[in-house]
Amino acid sequence: MGTRTADIVIIGGGLAGLAAAYAATKKGLAPLLLEERGRPGGLVCSGKIGPATVDIGAESFALRAPEVRELAQELGIETVLPQGSSWIWTHKDGGRAVPIPHGVFGIPASLDDPAFASALVEIAGEEALERARQDLELGPEAGADCEDLASFVRARMGQAVLDTFVTPFAGGIHAADPKDLAADSVAPGLRRKTRETGSLVGAVKAIRPRPVPVVGQTKGGMFRLVHALRDAVLAAGGTIESRKRATSLAPADVHAWNVRCEPTKSNPDPHLPPLTAGESELVETDRVVVATPAPVALKLLGSACEASLPSGSRAMSASLAADIASLIDGFRLPAGAPIAHVTLAVRSAALDAAPRGSGMLVSPPGPGDTPRLRAKAITHYSAKWPDTVSGTPDHTHVLRVSYGRPGENLDDLYGDFAVDTALADATTMLGVELGRDRLLDSRVIHWDGSLVPQTPEARATVAGLTALAGKTDGLVLAGAWVAGSGLAAVIPHGLKAVRE
Ligand SMILES: Cc1cc2nc3c(=O)[nH]c(=O)nc-3n(C[C@H](O)[C@H](O)[C@H](O)COP(=O)(O)OP(=O)(O)OC[C@H]3O[C@@H](n4cnc5c(N)ncnc54)[C@H](O)[C@@H]3O)c2cc1C
């Protein structure tokens, strides 16, 4: 088995790993980044759909943290804001679209906003609005001990606000029910500001005083950030080894850590991990950043705890290894929902006016509803990010129709059936007839389990594991399961993952 050394090994080439690798180069280190698939980027990736090359994974970053925009600037890429407003589809009374009120996660910044008040009254009745207004009278303590988003919103504004405005956000963005989302993780500052201002509506107003965009994109697509980071790491002397999988970690004697890795080749089923393609090798290093999704990270961490400790090893003590192993043993990682995206390139002059702005989130059907569509969201990608279709023939549009709520079975959503379902759902949601005659190209991608719900319990265990990892010599945990979901969480955390 071959052995070599590296200044720092970064396991996983998603945005967390790439950000960490970039940060390492800025500290004068030559990072070795191991990525088991054929390209870095992880959940940020591009695909050619008809005449356009677009993001087929994550497509934007939240503007709440300045680091992503600053990073893009530093790398010489422009960032752009989305065009068009967005909507919520409710299945009530045969189905209709209502505009999303200005606010945070569907929660309004003003209870008098007509987009909020009239939609709530139409959908849930006057008493629902009365209940929402109680938020102003309840005082700062109501809901203060509710850690999950659902109980917090319910305690402040009632069930109808939760169902009508917040649940579609949770499903569309986190593929989760709000009861499974830690409020502090998915809406940072909301609970604290509620305590400070005395009401949830006051908190929302303090966090988002004006109706300005909350997300941005690197011009041309988020995948351009991946390319820029890759190029910057390589130019600074780093190495990115795609098709190389880390299989275990162990405390070492001369250097702190041994990383065992093996070459891989693509799996005929692209949804499954790549296959092993040769002999494994060891990389010795003083620093390791584990930036893989949670199941792999826990396996690697577990392997480090099980490995025998060479005498004089400074990686970690036996008692620290035992503490980490015991937390991993007790950790029941929440399962991520099935997710399918059907991206459609269509030609339609009727879509030029972007009838539903940048897109729409869909409420889950309530009791008594007869849904006319199955999707949980649609993004009018080319209307939201017009740069991505510049230079394509007139009336070319890219739509992304998303499926998958917790517990839903998407086994049928493949091939022609998925495309026909998405065309029918897009027709209903956009109010524009979109049949096969309009279709230029399509791509169906399943991302099952990729968005692990950030439950309050999981956040607590992850905080414990991170604290223990902080006591090792040179081992850092990064990635969405640690930092929180989304590029605005993952990238700043990855940039800080390389210790002094
Ligand atoms: C469909 C979808 C849409 C999304 N849209 C948005 C959005 O618009 N905006 C937003 O902010 N967030 C979005 N997110 C969330 C966001 O994409 C993630 O939070 C973020 O990309 C996670 O980055 P990461 O580096 O932690 O993980 P990943 O991107 O999952 O990267 C981990 C990498 O580790 C590699 N790996 C795994 N095991 C090994 C191993 N043993 N050895 C070597 N490499 C390994 C994987 O191949 C992968 O490349 C979306 C997520 C999904 C699923």
The ligand as an SDF file (V2000), in Angstrom:
LIG
                    3D

 53 58  0  0  0  0  0  0  0  0999 V2000
  -31.8920   19.5130   -4.3840 C   0  0  0  0  0  0  0  0  0  0  0  0
  -31.2200   20.4940   -3.4730 C   0  0  0  0  0  0  0  0  0  0  0  0
  -31.3300   21.8560   -3.7130 C   0  0  0  0  0  0  0  0  0  0  0  0
  -30.7090   22.7660   -2.8720 C   0  0  0  0  0  0  0  0  0  0  0  0
  -30.8120   24.0930   -3.1400 N   0  0  0  0  0  0  0  0  0  0  0  0
  -30.1630   24.9810   -2.3710 C   0  0  0  0  0  0  0  0  0  0  0  0
  -30.1470   26.3540   -2.7190 C   0  0  0  0  0  0  0  0  0  0  0  0
  -30.7150   26.7750   -3.7220 O   0  0  0  0  0  0  0  0  0  0  0  0
  -29.4680   27.2070   -1.8980 N   0  0  0  0  0  0  0  0  0  0  0  0
  -28.7830   26.7640   -0.8000 C   0  0  0  0  0  0  0  0  0  0  0  0
  -28.1690   27.5690   -0.1010 O   0  0  0  0  0  0  0  0  0  0  0  0
  -28.7410   25.4560   -0.4790 N   0  0  0  0  0  0  0  0  0  0  0  0
  -29.4040   24.5590   -1.2400 C   0  0  0  0  0  0  0  0  0  0  0  0
  -29.3550   23.2430   -0.9270 N   0  0  0  0  0  0  0  0  0  0  0  0
  -28.5340   22.8120    0.2040 C   0  0  0  0  0  0  0  0  0  0  0  0
  -27.0590   22.9040   -0.1850 C   0  0  0  0  0  0  0  0  0  0  0  0
  -26.8920   22.3580   -1.4710 O   0  0  0  0  0  0  0  0  0  0  0  0
  -26.1860   22.1400    0.7880 C   0  0  0  0  0  0  0  0  0  0  0  0
  -26.4260   22.6050    2.1240 O   0  0  0  0  0  0  0  0  0  0  0  0
  -24.6900   22.2920    0.4980 C   0  0  0  0  0  0  0  0  0  0  0  0
  -24.4140   22.2270   -0.8890 O   0  0  0  0  0  0  0  0  0  0  0  0
  -23.9550   21.1950    1.2240 C   0  0  0  0  0  0  0  0  0  0  0  0
  -22.5840   21.2770    0.9460 O   0  0  0  0  0  0  0  0  0  0  0  0
  -21.5990   20.2270    1.6180 P   0  0  0  0  0  0  0  0  0  0  0  0
  -20.2400   20.5300    1.1230 O   0  0  0  0  0  0  0  0  0  0  0  0
  -21.8270   20.1990    3.0750 O   0  0  0  0  0  0  0  0  0  0  0  0
  -22.0970   18.7910    1.1190 O   0  0  0  0  0  0  0  0  0  0  0  0
  -22.1810   18.1230   -0.3140 P   0  0  0  0  0  0  0  0  0  0  0  0
  -22.4950   19.1290   -1.3520 O   0  0  0  0  0  0  0  0  0  0  0  0
  -23.0940   16.9670   -0.1410 O   0  0  0  0  0  0  0  0  0  0  0  0
  -20.7000   17.6220   -0.5870 O   0  0  0  0  0  0  0  0  0  0  0  0
  -20.1500   16.5000    0.0600 C   0  0  0  0  0  0  0  0  0  0  0  0
  -19.1620   15.8600   -0.8930 C   0  0  0  0  0  0  0  0  0  0  0  0
  -18.4880   14.7990   -0.2210 O   0  0  0  0  0  0  0  0  0  0  0  0
  -18.2630   13.7690   -1.1770 C   0  0  0  0  0  0  0  0  0  0  0  0
  -17.9910   12.5300   -0.4460 N   0  0  0  0  0  0  0  0  0  0  0  0
  -18.8690   11.7570    0.2460 C   0  0  0  0  0  0  0  0  0  0  0  0
  -18.2320   10.7260    0.8190 N   0  0  0  0  0  0  0  0  0  0  0  0
  -16.9230   10.8330    0.5000 C   0  0  0  0  0  0  0  0  0  0  0  0
  -15.7520   10.0830    0.8280 C   0  0  0  0  0  0  0  0  0  0  0  0
  -15.8110    9.0000    1.6140 N   0  0  0  0  0  0  0  0  0  0  0  0
  -14.5670   10.5010    0.3220 N   0  0  0  0  0  0  0  0  0  0  0  0
  -14.4860   11.5930   -0.4810 C   0  0  0  0  0  0  0  0  0  0  0  0
  -15.5670   12.3430   -0.8150 N   0  0  0  0  0  0  0  0  0  0  0  0
  -16.7610   11.9790   -0.3100 C   0  0  0  0  0  0  0  0  0  0  0  0
  -19.5390   13.7660   -1.9910 C   0  0  0  0  0  0  0  0  0  0  0  0
  -19.3740   13.1200   -3.2290 O   0  0  0  0  0  0  0  0  0  0  0  0
  -19.8100   15.2650   -2.1190 C   0  0  0  0  0  0  0  0  0  0  0  0
  -19.2270   15.8100   -3.2800 O   0  0  0  0  0  0  0  0  0  0  0  0
  -29.9710   22.3120   -1.7550 C   0  0  0  0  0  0  0  0  0  0  0  0
  -29.8570   20.9340   -1.5190 C   0  0  0  0  0  0  0  0  0  0  0  0
  -30.4820   20.0340   -2.3610 C   0  0  0  0  0  0  0  0  0  0  0  0
  -30.3620   18.5680   -2.0910 C   0  0  0  0  0  0  0  0  0  0  0  0
  1  2  1  0
  2  3  1  0
  2 52  2  0
  3  4  2  0
  4  5  1  0
  4 50  1  0
  5  6  2  0
  6  7  1  0
  6 13  1  0
  7  8  2  0
  7  9  1  0
  9 10  1  0
 10 11  2  0
 10 12  1  0
 12 13  2  0
 13 14  1  0
 14 15  1  0
 14 50  1  0
 15 16  1  0
 16 17  1  0
 16 18  1  0
 18 19  1  0
 18 20  1  0
 20 21  1  0
 20 22  1  0
 22 23  1  0
 23 24  1  0
 24 25  2  0
 24 26  1  0
 24 27  1  0
 27 28  1  0
 28 29  2  0
 28 30  1  0
 28 31  1  0
 31 32  1  0
 32 33  1  0
 33 34  1  0
 33 48  1  0
 34 35  1  0
 35 36  1  0
 35 46  1  0
 36 37  1  0
 36 45  1  0
 37 38  2  0
 38 39  1  0
 39 40  1  0
 39 45  2  0
 40 41  1  0
 40 42  2  0
 42 43  1  0
 43 44  2  0
 44 45  1  0
 46 47  1  0
 46 48  1  0
 48 49  1  0
 50 51  2  0
 51 52  1  0
 52 53  1  0
M  END
$$$$
